[in-house]
Amino acid sequence: MPAPPVTVVDALRRLGEPEAAHLLRPVQYRPAGTLISIAEVEGDGGLTWRGALIQGGRVEWLGPPLDPSPDPPGGPAMADTDRLVRLVTRAAHNYLARLAEIDEAINLREGEGGTPTLAELGRYRRLISRVRAQVGRITLLLDELEGPLAPAFPGLPASMPTLRSTVLGLPGISGHFEESLRDLLLLRDSHESNRLAAAANELSAASNRIAAIANSSNVRMLGLAYVALVIALIGAVIVIPNTAATILGMPSAGWVPGGWVDLVLVVTAAVPLLFVLSRPWIRAVLAARPQFEKASAEGMADLPEVTVADTGTGRERLIRRSP
């Protein structure tokens, strides 16, 4: 079984550097050697690292191997340069492919008549951030390849215009995608805000209906209270002559002449009745008796009947319906 390929992390350990050192810059210059690191972005946001370790004029390639290619025109001396060019070109194409996948997914969702969810937009945003970070690294790598690293790769200056044209548009494209995704996030936030506002309006309308029902119930209960008060006063008016008739009908009151008895009964019946009926508010209550009776009937009709079955566990709660 062939030995596993040397990774970028393995090379960092050889140089005595922490494992995360290559995340800062694409090229690490150390006395023991020079490390070049390039990452490809996977569909789930993961990174596949490849690179090269230059020590003593020899180039050791790191990470998963690339697909074999025909021998370069310059022979073995140009093999490392050809591999570096293919590595940079492959990374640039990988970044474009990731951005194209995001664009296709968003267009597909919009073509179905919807917009991506917040979770999907968040995942796309993280993926674009990963791509932009690697685009920045590969742009810095080209600057290094035109400078101190050029002698390590024979014939590299002839390939630099091609690499520059491949990488040149990546920062602008990735930035455009990030701005478009930011606009989609703002649009989605606006939709969510509108939905929450609509829900709040519905709750407000329901609250207003409940308040209207409560006010109506209060008016009905007030009408019942006035009717009960009038009935109580009329009852008191009836009780007074009844009490006088009971007293005058006793044997001990037999000495009172019959005419006086009739007069006393008429007075005790008429005077309280006239007093009660002469009150303006009582006359107003009696005049509005049909409305009070209607309100009372509506209040009684709104009261739900609670049966034994309604009190069982798991039964639906009674909901008071009102137009």
Contacts in CASP RR format, 6 or more apart in sequence:
PFRMAT RR
TARGET T0000
AUTHOR 0000-0000-0000
METHOD contacts of the structure
MODEL  1
MPAPPVTVVDALRRLGEPEAAHLLRPVQYRPAGTLISIAEVEGDGGLTWR
GALIQGGRVEWLGPPLDPSPDPPGGPAMADTDRLVRLVTRAAHNYLARLA
EIDEAINLREGEGGTPTLAELGRYRRLISRVRAQVGRITLLLDELEGPLA
PAFPGLPASMPTLRSTVLGLPGISGHFEESLRDLLLLRDSHESNRLAAAA
NELSAASNRIAAIANSSNVRMLGLAYVALVIALIGAVIVIPNTAATILGM
PSAGWVPGGWVDLVLVVTAAVPLLFVLSRPWIRAVLAARPQFEKASAEGM
ADLPEVTVADTGTGRERLIRRSP
5 61 0 8 1.000
5 62 0 8 1.000
5 63 0 8 1.000
5 64 0 8 1.000
5 65 0 8 1.000
6 53 0 8 1.000
6 60 0 8 1.000
6 62 0 8 1.000
6 63 0 8 1.000
7 49 0 8 1.000
7 62 0 8 1.000
7 63 0 8 1.000
8 22 0 8 1.000
8 35 0 8 1.000
8 37 0 8 1.000
8 49 0 8 1.000
8 50 0 8 1.000
8 51 0 8 1.000
8 62 0 8 1.000
8 63 0 8 1.000
9 19 0 8 1.000
9 49 0 8 1.000
10 62 0 8 1.000
11 35 0 8 1.000
11 53 0 8 1.000
11 60 0 8 1.000
11 62 0 8 1.000
12 18 0 8 1.000
12 19 0 8 1.000
12 21 0 8 1.000
12 22 0 8 1.000
12 28 0 8 1.000
12 35 0 8 1.000
13 19 0 8 1.000
14 32 0 8 1.000
14 53 0 8 1.000
15 28 0 8 1.000
15 30 0 8 1.000
15 32 0 8 1.000
15 33 0 8 1.000
15 35 0 8 1.000
16 30 0 8 1.000
16 32 0 8 1.000
17 28 0 8 1.000
17 30 0 8 1.000
17 35 0 8 1.000
21 28 0 8 1.000
22 28 0 8 1.000
22 35 0 8 1.000
22 37 0 8 1.000
22 49 0 8 1.000
25 137 0 8 1.000
25 140 0 8 1.000
26 36 0 8 1.000
26 37 0 8 1.000
26 38 0 8 1.000
26 137 0 8 1.000
26 138 0 8 1.000
26 140 0 8 1.000
26 141 0 8 1.000
26 144 0 8 1.000
27 34 0 8 1.000
27 35 0 8 1.000
27 36 0 8 1.000
27 37 0 8 1.000
27 140 0 8 1.000
27 141 0 8 1.000
27 144 0 8 1.000
27 149 0 8 1.000
28 34 0 8 1.000
28 35 0 8 1.000
28 37 0 8 1.000
29 148 0 8 1.000
32 55 0 8 1.000
33 53 0 8 1.000
33 54 0 8 1.000
33 55 0 8 1.000
33 56 0 8 1.000
34 53 0 8 1.000
34 54 0 8 1.000
34 55 0 8 1.000
34 149 0 8 1.000
34 152 0 8 1.000
35 51 0 8 1.000
35 52 0 8 1.000
35 53 0 8 1.000
35 54 0 8 1.000
36 51 0 8 1.000
36 52 0 8 1.000
36 53 0 8 1.000
36 54 0 8 1.000
36 84 0 8 1.000
36 141 0 8 1.000
36 149 0 8 1.000
37 49 0 8 1.000
37 50 0 8 1.000
37 51 0 8 1.000
37 62 0 8 1.000
37 137 0 8 1.000
38 49 0 8 1.000
38 50 0 8 1.000
38 51 0 8 1.000
38 87 0 8 1.000
38 88 0 8 1.000
38 91 0 8 1.000
38 134 0 8 1.000
38 137 0 8 1.000
38 138 0 8 1.000
38 141 0 8 1.000
39 47 0 8 1.000
39 48 0 8 1.000
39 49 0 8 1.000
39 50 0 8 1.000
39 91 0 8 1.000
39 134 0 8 1.000
39 137 0 8 1.000
40 47 0 8 1.000
40 48 0 8 1.000
40 50 0 8 1.000
40 90 0 8 1.000
40 91 0 8 1.000
40 94 0 8 1.000
40 134 0 8 1.000
41 47 0 8 1.000
41 94 0 8 1.000
41 95 0 8 1.000
41 98 0 8 1.000
41 127 0 8 1.000
41 130 0 8 1.000
41 131 0 8 1.000
41 134 0 8 1.000
42 48 0 8 1.000
43 98 0 8 1.000
43 101 0 8 1.000
43 127 0 8 1.000
45 126 0 8 1.000
45 127 0 8 1.000
45 130 0 8 1.000
46 130 0 8 1.000
47 130 0 8 1.000
47 134 0 8 1.000
48 64 0 8 1.000
49 62 0 8 1.000
49 63 0 8 1.000
50 61 0 8 1.000
50 62 0 8 1.000
50 63 0 8 1.000
50 64 0 8 1.000
50 66 0 8 1.000
50 87 0 8 1.000
50 91 0 8 1.000
51 61 0 8 1.000
51 62 0 8 1.000
51 63 0 8 1.000
51 87 0 8 1.000
52 59 0 8 1.000
52 60 0 8 1.000
52 61 0 8 1.000
52 62 0 8 1.000
52 80 0 8 1.000
52 84 0 8 1.000
52 87 0 8 1.000
53 59 0 8 1.000
53 60 0 8 1.000
53 62 0 8 1.000
54 60 0 8 1.000
54 149 0 8 1.000
54 152 0 8 1.000
57 152 0 8 1.000
59 80 0 8 1.000
59 152 0 8 1.000
59 153 0 8 1.000
61 83 0 8 1.000
66 83 0 8 1.000
66 86 0 8 1.000
66 87 0 8 1.000
66 90 0 8 1.000
69 82 0 8 1.000
69 83 0 8 1.000
69 86 0 8 1.000
71 79 0 8 1.000
72 78 0 8 1.000
72 79 0 8 1.000
72 81 0 8 1.000
72 82 0 8 1.000
77 154 0 8 1.000
78 154 0 8 1.000
78 155 0 8 1.000
80 152 0 8 1.000
80 153 0 8 1.000
81 153 0 8 1.000
81 154 0 8 1.000
81 155 0 8 1.000
81 156 0 8 1.000
81 159 0 8 1.000
84 145 0 8 1.000
84 153 0 8 1.000
84 156 0 8 1.000
85 156 0 8 1.000
85 159 0 8 1.000
85 162 0 8 1.000
85 163 0 8 1.000
88 138 0 8 1.000
88 141 0 8 1.000
88 142 0 8 1.000
88 163 0 8 1.000
88 166 0 8 1.000
88 167 0 8 1.000
89 162 0 8 1.000
89 163 0 8 1.000
89 166 0 8 1.000
91 134 0 8 1.000
91 138 0 8 1.000
92 138 0 8 1.000
92 166 0 8 1.000
92 167 0 8 1.000
92 170 0 8 1.000
93 166 0 8 1.000
95 131 0 8 1.000
95 134 0 8 1.000
95 135 0 8 1.000
95 138 0 8 1.000
95 170 0 8 1.000
95 174 0 8 1.000
96 170 0 8 1.000
96 173 0 8 1.000
98 127 0 8 1.000
98 131 0 8 1.000
99 128 0 8 1.000
99 131 0 8 1.000
99 173 0 8 1.000
99 174 0 8 1.000
99 177 0 8 1.000
102 124 0 8 1.000
102 127 0 8 1.000
102 128 0 8 1.000
102 177 0 8 1.000
102 181 0 8 1.000
103 177 0 8 1.000
105 116 0 8 1.000
105 120 0 8 1.000
105 124 0 8 1.000
106 116 0 8 1.000
106 124 0 8 1.000
106 184 0 8 1.000
109 115 0 8 1.000
109 116 0 8 1.000
109 120 0 8 1.000
115 184 0 8 1.000
115 187 0 8 1.000
115 188 0 8 1.000
115 191 0 8 1.000
116 124 0 8 1.000
116 184 0 8 1.000
116 188 0 8 1.000
117 188 0 8 1.000
118 185 0 8 1.000
118 188 0 8 1.000
118 192 0 8 1.000
121 181 0 8 1.000
121 184 0 8 1.000
121 185 0 8 1.000
121 188 0 8 1.000
122 185 0 8 1.000
124 181 0 8 1.000
125 178 0 8 1.000
125 181 0 8 1.000
125 182 0 8 1.000
125 185 0 8 1.000
128 174 0 8 1.000
128 175 0 8 1.000
128 177 0 8 1.000
128 178 0 8 1.000
128 181 0 8 1.000
129 178 0 8 1.000
131 174 0 8 1.000
132 171 0 8 1.000
132 174 0 8 1.000
132 175 0 8 1.000
132 178 0 8 1.000
135 167 0 8 1.000
135 170 0 8 1.000
135 171 0 8 1.000
135 174 0 8 1.000
136 171 0 8 1.000
138 167 0 8 1.000
138 170 0 8 1.000
139 167 0 8 1.000
139 170 0 8 1.000
139 171 0 8 1.000
142 160 0 8 1.000
142 163 0 8 1.000
142 164 0 8 1.000
142 167 0 8 1.000
145 153 0 8 1.000
145 156 0 8 1.000
145 160 0 8 1.000
145 163 0 8 1.000
146 157 0 8 1.000
146 160 0 8 1.000
149 156 0 8 1.000
150 156 0 8 1.000
150 157 0 8 1.000
209 322 0 8 1.000
212 322 0 8 1.000
213 320 0 8 1.000
213 322 0 8 1.000
216 322 0 8 1.000
217 299 0 8 1.000
217 302 0 8 1.000
219 295 0 8 1.000
220 295 0 8 1.000
220 296 0 8 1.000
220 298 0 8 1.000
220 299 0 8 1.000
223 292 0 8 1.000
223 295 0 8 1.000
223 296 0 8 1.000
224 292 0 8 1.000
224 295 0 8 1.000
224 296 0 8 1.000
226 285 0 8 1.000
226 292 0 8 1.000
227 285 0 8 1.000
227 289 0 8 1.000
227 292 0 8 1.000
227 293 0 8 1.000
227 296 0 8 1.000
229 285 0 8 1.000
230 282 0 8 1.000
230 285 0 8 1.000
230 286 0 8 1.000
233 276 0 8 1.000
233 282 0 8 1.000
234 276 0 8 1.000
236 272 0 8 1.000
237 269 0 8 1.000
237 272 0 8 1.000
237 273 0 8 1.000
237 276 0 8 1.000
240 268 0 8 1.000
240 269 0 8 1.000
240 272 0 8 1.000
241 265 0 8 1.000
241 268 0 8 1.000
241 269 0 8 1.000
241 272 0 8 1.000
243 268 0 8 1.000
244 264 0 8 1.000
244 265 0 8 1.000
244 268 0 8 1.000
245 265 0 8 1.000
247 253 0 8 1.000
248 256 0 8 1.000
248 261 0 8 1.000
248 264 0 8 1.000
248 265 0 8 1.000
249 261 0 8 1.000
276 282 0 8 1.000
277 283 0 8 1.000
285 292 0 8 1.000
302 320 0 8 1.000
302 322 0 8 1.000
304 318 0 8 1.000
304 320 0 8 1.000
306 318 0 8 1.000
309 315 0 8 1.000
310 318 0 8 1.000
END
